[in-house]
């Protein structure tokens, strides 16, 4: 289930992974991590991620 707050952000939901989010938006996990200054693949429910428009 996707929950988008605006065209450029995404709120992490239960069951999400960086891979599943990246796949939905057609970007790489590395790009998603770079955009959000993430050092690891760990994300938390409710975390807001930047998504390229």
C-alpha positions, 0 to 999 in steps of 0.5 A: 500500500502506498501513501503519498503525502505530496508528489515528492515525499513518501511515508513508510508503511508496514511491510515497505522496504527500500527495494519495494519503494524504489521499484514503485518509483522506477529508481534504484535503491542507491538513488533513494538512499542518496536522496535521503542521506541514508547510510543503511537499508534500515527504514522505519514505519512513519519515516518520510522519504524524499522521492524524485518527481 
